[in-house]
Amino acid sequence: LHRVDRRQRQMCIRDRLLFRGLLQTRLVGWLGMWPGILLTALLFGAVHMPFSPTFAVVAAVAGLGYGLAMQASGRLSVAIALHGLVNLIHFTLLSYPLRSA
């Protein structure tokens, strides 16, 4: 479980650095706030397509939330914390019970 927690934290930070720190920042600068955030959210959903189309849609909606959180706060750390919280909830309440059933 400790290894999973560490991997989850690393994944959250890595994804936030790429999608919010790099992509969203540049796309908002090039396209404006809403188009930049929406395009970043769609790209975030697209990289989750291998899991399932439904998961990709959920990831895109979550990505929109992460993008709005960062834009509203001006802090990447807020998006990282939110993503970590969502992953923790997903892992503990949704994924784990389904695997043990």
DSSP file (Angstrom, degrees, kcal/mol; ACC not computed):
  #  RESIDUE AA STRUCTURE BP1 BP2  ACC     N-H-->O    O-->H-N    N-H-->O    O-->H-N    TCO  KAPPA ALPHA  PHI   PSI    X-CA   Y-CA   Z-CA
    1    1 A L     >        0   0    0      0, 0.0     4,-2.6     0, 0.0     5,-0.2   0.000 360.0 360.0 360.0 -37.8    0.0    0.0    0.0
    2    2 A H  H  >  +     0   0    0      1,-0.2     4,-2.4     2,-0.2     5,-0.2   0.903 360.0  50.3 -61.7 -40.3    2.9    2.4    0.8
    3    3 A R  H  > S+     0   0    0      2,-0.2     4,-2.5     1,-0.2    -1,-0.2   0.890 110.0  50.4 -64.9 -38.1    4.3    1.9   -2.7
    4    4 A V  H  > S+     0   0    0      2,-0.2     4,-2.8     1,-0.2    -2,-0.2   0.931 109.9  50.2 -64.5 -44.8    0.9    2.6   -4.2
    5    5 A D  H  X S+     0   0    0     -4,-2.6     4,-2.4     1,-0.2    -2,-0.2   0.924 112.1  47.4 -58.9 -45.0    0.6    5.8   -2.2
    6    6 A R  H  X S+     0   0    0     -4,-2.4     4,-2.5     1,-0.2    -1,-0.2   0.911 112.6  48.7 -64.3 -42.5    4.0    6.9   -3.3
    7    7 A R  H  X S+     0   0    0     -4,-2.5     4,-2.7     2,-0.2    -1,-0.2   0.897 110.2  52.2 -63.9 -39.7    3.2    6.1   -7.0
    8    8 A Q  H  X S+     0   0    0     -4,-2.8     4,-2.5     2,-0.2    -2,-0.2   0.927 110.8  47.3 -61.7 -44.9   -0.1    8.0   -6.7
    9    9 A R  H  X S+     0   0    0     -4,-2.4     4,-2.3     2,-0.2    -2,-0.2   0.927 113.3  48.1 -62.8 -44.5    1.7   11.1   -5.3
   10   10 A Q  H  X S+     0   0    0     -4,-2.5     4,-2.8     1,-0.2     5,-0.2   0.905 111.9  49.9 -63.2 -41.1    4.4   11.0   -8.0
   11   11 A M  H  X S+     0   0    0     -4,-2.7     4,-2.9     2,-0.2     5,-0.3   0.917 110.2  50.4 -64.3 -43.2    1.8   10.5  -10.7
   12   12 A C  H  X S+     0   0    0     -4,-2.5     4,-2.3     1,-0.2    -2,-0.2   0.931 114.1  44.1 -59.8 -46.1   -0.3   13.5   -9.4
   13   13 A I  H  X S+     0   0    0     -4,-2.3     4,-2.5     2,-0.2    -2,-0.2   0.931 115.3  47.5 -66.8 -45.1    2.7   15.8   -9.3
   14   14 A R  H  X S+     0   0    0     -4,-2.8     4,-2.2     2,-0.2     5,-0.2   0.933 114.0  47.0 -62.2 -46.7    4.0   14.6  -12.7
   15   15 A D  H  X S+     0   0    0     -4,-2.9     4,-3.2     1,-0.2     5,-0.5   0.909 113.1  49.2 -62.6 -41.9    0.6   15.0  -14.4
   16   16 A R  H  X>S+     0   0    0     -4,-2.3     5,-2.5    -5,-0.3     4,-1.8   0.907 109.5  51.6 -66.1 -40.4    0.1   18.4  -12.9
   17   17 A L  I  <>S+     0   0    0     -4,-2.5     5,-1.0     3,-0.2    -1,-0.2   0.925 118.2  38.2 -61.4 -42.9    3.5   19.7  -13.9
   18   18 A L  I  X>S+     0   0    0     -4,-2.2     5,-2.7     3,-0.2     4,-0.6   0.974 126.5  32.3 -72.1 -55.1    2.9   18.6  -17.5
   19   19 A F  I  <>S+     0   0    0     -4,-3.2     5,-2.5    -5,-0.2    -3,-0.2   0.892 135.5  20.3 -77.4 -39.8   -0.8   19.5  -17.9
   20   20 A R  I  <>S+     0   0    0     -4,-1.8     5,-1.2    -5,-0.5    -3,-0.2   0.891 127.1  44.8 -94.7 -48.0   -1.1   22.5  -15.7
   21   21 A G  I  4<S+     0   0    0     -5,-2.5    -3,-0.2     3,-0.1    -4,-0.2   0.864 132.9  13.7 -67.2 -36.7    2.4   23.8  -15.3
   22   22 A L  I  X<S+     0   0    0     -5,-1.0     4,-2.2    -4,-0.6     5,-0.2   0.861 131.7  34.4-103.7 -65.6    3.3   23.5  -19.0
   23   23 A L  I  ><S+     0   0    0     -5,-2.7     4,-3.3     2,-0.2     5,-0.3   0.951 120.9  42.7 -63.3 -54.2    0.3   22.9  -21.3
   24   24 A Q  I  ><S+     0   0    0     -5,-2.5     4,-2.9     1,-0.2     5,-0.3   0.929 114.0  52.1 -61.6 -44.2   -2.3   25.0  -19.5
   25   25 A T  H  ><S+     0   0    0     -5,-1.2     4,-1.5     1,-0.2    -1,-0.2   0.927 116.6  39.4 -57.3 -45.9    0.0   27.9  -18.9
   26   26 A R  H  X S+     0   0    0     -4,-2.2     4,-2.2     2,-0.2    -2,-0.2   0.915 116.1  49.6 -72.2 -42.8    1.1   28.0  -22.5
   27   27 A L  H  X>S+     0   0    0     -4,-3.3     4,-3.6    -5,-0.2     5,-0.6   0.894 110.7  50.0 -66.3 -38.4   -2.4   27.4  -24.0
   28   28 A V  H  X5S+     0   0    0     -4,-2.9     4,-1.7    -5,-0.3    -1,-0.2   0.906 111.8  50.0 -63.7 -39.9   -4.0   30.0  -21.8
   29   29 A G  H  <5S+     0   0    0     -4,-1.5    -2,-0.2    -5,-0.3    -1,-0.2   0.874 120.2  35.3 -64.2 -37.5   -1.3   32.4  -22.9
   30   30 A W  H  <5S+     0   0    0     -4,-2.2    -2,-0.2     2,-0.1    -3,-0.2   0.883 133.9  21.3 -83.3 -41.2   -1.8   31.6  -26.6
   31   31 A L  H  <5S-     0   0    0     -4,-3.6    -3,-0.2     1,-0.3    -2,-0.2   0.613 108.5-103.6-107.7 -15.7   -5.6   31.1  -26.8
   32   32 A G     X< -     0   0    0     -4,-1.7     4,-2.0    -5,-0.6    -1,-0.3  -0.369  46.8 -64.5 103.8 168.6   -7.0   32.8  -23.7
   33   33 A M  H  > S+     0   0    0      2,-0.2     4,-2.6     1,-0.2     5,-0.2   0.954 125.8  38.0 -60.7 -60.4   -8.3   31.5  -20.5
   34   34 A W  H  > S+     0   0    0      1,-0.2     4,-2.7     2,-0.2     5,-0.3   0.930 119.1  45.5 -65.4 -47.4  -11.4   29.4  -21.4
   35   35 A P  H  > S+     0   0    0      0, 0.0     4,-2.6     0, 0.0     5,-0.2   0.911 115.2  49.5 -61.3 -38.5  -10.0   27.9  -24.6
   36   36 A G  H  X S+     0   0    0     -4,-2.0     4,-2.0     2,-0.2    -2,-0.2   0.919 114.0  43.7 -65.0 -44.4   -6.7   27.1  -23.0
   37   37 A I  H  X S+     0   0    0     -4,-2.6     4,-2.3    -5,-0.2    -1,-0.2   0.923 115.6  48.4 -67.1 -44.0   -8.3   25.4  -20.0
   38   38 A L  H  X S+     0   0    0     -4,-2.7     4,-2.4    -5,-0.2    -2,-0.2   0.913 112.0  48.1 -64.2 -43.3  -10.8   23.5  -22.1
   39   39 A L  H  X S+     0   0    0     -4,-2.6     4,-2.3    -5,-0.3    -1,-0.2   0.904 111.7  50.3 -65.0 -40.2   -8.2   22.2  -24.5
   40   40 A T  H  X S+     0   0    0     -4,-2.0     4,-2.3    -5,-0.2    -1,-0.2   0.912 110.5  50.0 -63.0 -41.9   -5.9   21.2  -21.7
   41   41 A A  H  X S+     0   0    0     -4,-2.3     4,-2.3     2,-0.2    -2,-0.2   0.896 110.3  50.2 -63.5 -40.8   -8.8   19.3  -20.1
   42   42 A L  H  X S+     0   0    0     -4,-2.4     4,-2.3     2,-0.2    -2,-0.2   0.898 111.0  48.6 -64.9 -40.1   -9.6   17.5  -23.4
   43   43 A L  H  X S+     0   0    0     -4,-2.3     4,-1.9     2,-0.2    -2,-0.2   0.896 109.6  52.6 -65.4 -39.6   -6.0   16.5  -23.8
   44   44 A F  H  X S+     0   0    0     -4,-2.3     4,-0.5     1,-0.2    -2,-0.2   0.914 111.3  46.9 -61.7 -42.9   -6.0   15.2  -20.2
   45   45 A G  H >< S+     0   0    0     -4,-2.3     3,-1.2     1,-0.2     4,-0.2   0.899 107.8  57.5 -63.7 -40.5   -9.1   13.1  -21.0
   46   46 A A  H >< S+     0   0    0     -4,-2.3     3,-1.5     1,-0.3    -2,-0.2   0.865 100.6  55.2 -61.9 -37.9   -7.5   11.9  -24.2
   47   47 A V  H 3< S+     0   0    0     -4,-1.9    -1,-0.3     1,-0.3    -2,-0.2   0.670 105.8  54.4 -72.1 -12.4   -4.5   10.4  -22.4
   48   48 A H  T XX S+     0   0    0     -3,-1.2     3,-1.4    -4,-0.5     4,-1.0   0.395  78.7  99.5 -95.5   1.8   -6.9    8.4  -20.3
   49   49 A M  T <4  +     0   0    0     -3,-1.5     7,-0.2     1,-0.3    -1,-0.2   0.829  68.7  67.6 -58.4 -35.5   -8.6    6.9  -23.3
   50   50 A P  T 34 S+     0   0    0      0, 0.0    -1,-0.3     0, 0.0    -2,-0.1   0.798  98.5  53.6 -58.6 -24.8   -6.7    3.6  -23.1
   51   51 A F  T <4 S-     0   0    0     -3,-1.4    -2,-0.2     1,-0.3     3,-0.1   0.951 131.7 -59.3 -72.2 -49.8   -8.5    2.9  -19.8
   52   52 A S     X  -     0   0    0     -4,-1.0     4,-2.1     1,-0.1    -1,-0.3  -0.837  39.7-105.6 176.1 155.7  -12.0    3.4  -21.4
   53   53 A P  H  > S+     0   0    0      0, 0.0     4,-1.9     0, 0.0     5,-0.1   0.887 121.3  52.3 -60.2 -37.8  -13.9    6.1  -23.2
   54   54 A T  H  > S+     0   0    0      1,-0.2     4,-2.4     2,-0.2     5,-0.2   0.924 108.8  49.0 -64.1 -44.0  -16.0    6.6  -20.1
   55   55 A F  H  > S+     0   0    0      1,-0.2     4,-2.8     2,-0.2    -1,-0.2   0.865 108.2  55.3 -63.5 -35.2  -12.9    7.0  -18.0
   56   56 A A  H  X S+     0   0    0     -4,-2.1     4,-2.2     2,-0.2    -1,-0.2   0.899 108.2  47.8 -64.6 -40.2  -11.6    9.5  -20.5
   57   57 A V  H  X S+     0   0    0     -4,-1.9     4,-2.2     2,-0.2    -2,-0.2   0.928 112.9  48.2 -65.6 -44.7  -14.7   11.6  -20.2
   58   58 A V  H  X S+     0   0    0     -4,-2.4     4,-2.6     1,-0.2    -2,-0.2   0.914 112.0  50.2 -61.2 -42.6  -14.5   11.5  -16.4
   59   59 A A  H  X S+     0   0    0     -4,-2.8     4,-3.1     1,-0.2    -1,-0.2   0.883 108.6  52.2 -63.8 -38.6  -10.8   12.5  -16.6
   60   60 A A  H  X S+     0   0    0     -4,-2.2     4,-1.9     2,-0.2    -1,-0.2   0.911 110.8  47.0 -64.3 -41.5  -11.6   15.4  -18.9
   61   61 A V  H  X S+     0   0    0     -4,-2.2     4,-1.9     2,-0.2    -2,-0.2   0.922 114.2  47.3 -65.0 -43.5  -14.2   16.7  -16.5
   62   62 A A  H  X S+     0   0    0     -4,-2.6     4,-2.6     1,-0.2    -2,-0.2   0.915 109.6  54.4 -62.0 -41.8  -11.8   16.3  -13.6
   63   63 A G  H  X S+     0   0    0     -4,-3.1     4,-2.5     1,-0.2    -1,-0.2   0.858 104.8  53.8 -60.7 -35.6   -9.1   18.0  -15.7
   64   64 A L  H  X S+     0   0    0     -4,-1.9     4,-2.6     2,-0.2    -1,-0.2   0.919 109.2  48.6 -63.1 -43.1  -11.5   20.9  -16.2
   65   65 A G  H  X S+     0   0    0     -4,-1.9     4,-2.4     2,-0.2    -2,-0.2   0.909 111.5  48.9 -62.7 -42.5  -11.8   21.1  -12.4
   66   66 A Y  H  X S+     0   0    0     -4,-2.6     4,-2.3     2,-0.2    -2,-0.2   0.906 112.3  49.5 -63.5 -40.9   -8.0   21.0  -11.9
   67   67 A G  H  X S+     0   0    0     -4,-2.5     4,-2.6     1,-0.2    -2,-0.2   0.912 111.9  46.9 -65.4 -42.7   -7.6   23.7  -14.5
   68   68 A L  H  X S+     0   0    0     -4,-2.6     4,-2.8     2,-0.2     5,-0.3   0.887 110.6  53.6 -65.8 -38.3  -10.2   26.0  -12.9
   69   69 A A  H  X S+     0   0    0     -4,-2.4     4,-2.0    -5,-0.2     6,-0.4   0.921 112.6  43.7 -62.5 -43.1   -8.7   25.4   -9.5
   70   70 A M  H  X S+     0   0    0     -4,-2.3     4,-2.8     2,-0.2     5,-0.5   0.921 114.9  48.6 -68.5 -42.2   -5.2   26.4  -10.7
   71   71 A Q  H  < S+     0   0    0     -4,-2.6    -2,-0.2     1,-0.2    -1,-0.2   0.908 114.2  45.8 -64.6 -41.9   -6.5   29.4  -12.7
   72   72 A A  H  < S+     0   0    0     -4,-2.8    -1,-0.2     1,-0.2    -2,-0.2   0.878 123.3  34.1 -69.5 -37.7   -8.6   30.7   -9.8
   73   73 A S  H  < S-     0   0    0     -4,-2.0    -2,-0.2    -5,-0.3    -1,-0.2   0.746  93.4-137.5 -89.7 -24.4   -5.9   30.2   -7.2
   74   74 A G     <  +     0   0    0     -4,-2.8     2,-0.4    -5,-0.2    -3,-0.2   0.626  69.5 111.9  74.5  12.5   -2.9   31.0   -9.4
   75   75 A R    >>  -     0   0    0     -5,-0.5     4,-0.9    -6,-0.4     3,-0.7  -0.974  59.0-158.2-128.1 125.7   -1.1   28.1   -7.7
   76   76 A L  H 3> S+     0   0    0     -2,-0.4     4,-2.2     1,-0.2     3,-0.3   0.830  94.2  68.0 -63.3 -33.0   -0.1   24.8   -9.2
   77   77 A S  H 3> S+     0   0    0      1,-0.2     4,-2.5     2,-0.2    -1,-0.2   0.803  94.1  57.1 -60.7 -29.5    0.0   23.3   -5.7
   78   78 A V  H <> S+     0   0    0     -3,-0.7     4,-2.4     2,-0.2    -1,-0.2   0.921 108.2  45.9 -67.6 -43.4   -3.8   23.6   -5.5
   79   79 A A  H  X S+     0   0    0     -4,-0.9     4,-2.5    -3,-0.3    -2,-0.2   0.887 112.8  51.3 -65.5 -38.6   -4.3   21.5   -8.7
   80   80 A I  H  X S+     0   0    0     -4,-2.2     4,-2.4     2,-0.2    -2,-0.2   0.935 111.9  46.1 -63.3 -46.4   -1.8   19.0   -7.3
   81   81 A A  H  X S+     0   0    0     -4,-2.5     4,-2.3     2,-0.2    -2,-0.2   0.902 113.3  49.3 -64.1 -41.4   -3.6   18.7   -4.0
   82   82 A L  H  X S+     0   0    0     -4,-2.4     4,-2.6     2,-0.2    -1,-0.2   0.920 111.6  48.7 -64.3 -44.1   -7.0   18.4   -5.7
   83   83 A H  H  X S+     0   0    0     -4,-2.5     4,-2.6     1,-0.2     5,-0.2   0.909 111.2  50.7 -63.1 -41.7   -5.8   15.7   -8.1
   84   84 A G  H  X S+     0   0    0     -4,-2.4     4,-2.4     2,-0.2    -1,-0.2   0.905 110.6  48.9 -61.3 -41.6   -4.3   13.8   -5.1
   85   85 A L  H  X S+     0   0    0     -4,-2.3     4,-2.6     2,-0.2    -2,-0.2   0.918 111.6  48.8 -64.6 -44.2   -7.5   14.0   -3.2
   86   86 A V  H  X S+     0   0    0     -4,-2.6     4,-2.7     1,-0.2    -2,-0.2   0.922 113.0  47.6 -62.2 -44.1   -9.5   12.8   -6.2
   87   87 A N  H  X S+     0   0    0     -4,-2.6     4,-3.0     2,-0.2     5,-0.2   0.900 111.2  51.2 -64.2 -40.1   -7.1    9.9   -6.8
   88   88 A L  H  X S+     0   0    0     -4,-2.4     4,-2.8     2,-0.2     5,-0.3   0.932 112.5  45.6 -62.5 -45.7   -7.2    9.0   -3.1
   89   89 A I  H  X>S+     0   0    0     -4,-2.6     4,-2.7     2,-0.2     5,-0.7   0.924 114.2  49.2 -62.7 -44.1  -11.0    9.0   -3.1
   90   90 A H  I  X>S+     0   0    0     -4,-2.7     5,-3.0    -5,-0.2     4,-1.5   0.934 114.9  44.1 -60.6 -46.7  -11.1    7.0   -6.3
   91   91 A F  I  <>S+     0   0    0     -4,-3.0     5,-2.2     3,-0.2    -2,-0.2   0.923 121.4  36.9 -66.8 -44.9   -8.6    4.4   -5.0
   92   92 A T  I  <5S+     0   0    0     -4,-2.8    -2,-0.2    -5,-0.2    -3,-0.2   0.863 129.2  27.6 -80.6 -35.7  -10.1    4.0   -1.5
   93   93 A L  I  <5S+     0   0    0     -4,-2.7    -3,-0.2    -5,-0.3    -2,-0.2   0.763 133.5  19.5 -99.2 -27.7  -13.8    4.2   -2.3
   94   94 A L  I  X<S+     0   0    0     -4,-1.5     4,-1.2    -5,-0.7    -3,-0.2   0.853 123.9  36.4-110.3 -56.4  -14.2    3.0   -5.9
   95   95 A S  I  ><S+     0   0    0     -5,-3.0     4,-1.9     2,-0.2     5,-0.2   0.952 115.5  48.7 -69.2 -51.3  -11.2    1.0   -7.1
   96   96 A Y  H  ><S+     0   0    0     -5,-2.2     4,-1.8    -6,-0.3     5,-0.2   0.920 110.8  48.2 -62.2 -47.8  -10.3   -1.0   -4.1
   97   97 A P  H  > S+     0   0    0      0, 0.0     4,-0.9     0, 0.0    -1,-0.2   0.875 111.3  52.3 -61.3 -34.3  -13.8   -2.3   -3.1
   98   98 A L  H  < S+     0   0    0     -4,-1.2     3,-0.2     1,-0.2    -2,-0.2   0.874 109.5  49.0 -68.7 -35.5  -14.4   -3.4   -6.7
   99   99 A R  H  < S+     0   0    0     -4,-1.9    -1,-0.2     1,-0.2    -3,-0.1   0.838 111.7  48.5 -71.1 -33.0  -11.2   -5.4   -6.8
  100  100 A S  H  <        0   0    0     -4,-1.8    -1,-0.2     1,-0.2    -2,-0.2   0.625 360.0 360.0 -85.2 -11.8  -11.9   -7.1   -3.5
  101  101 A A     <        0   0    0     -4,-0.9    -1,-0.2    -3,-0.2    -2,-0.1   0.487 360.0 360.0 -77.2 360.0  -15.5   -8.1   -4.4
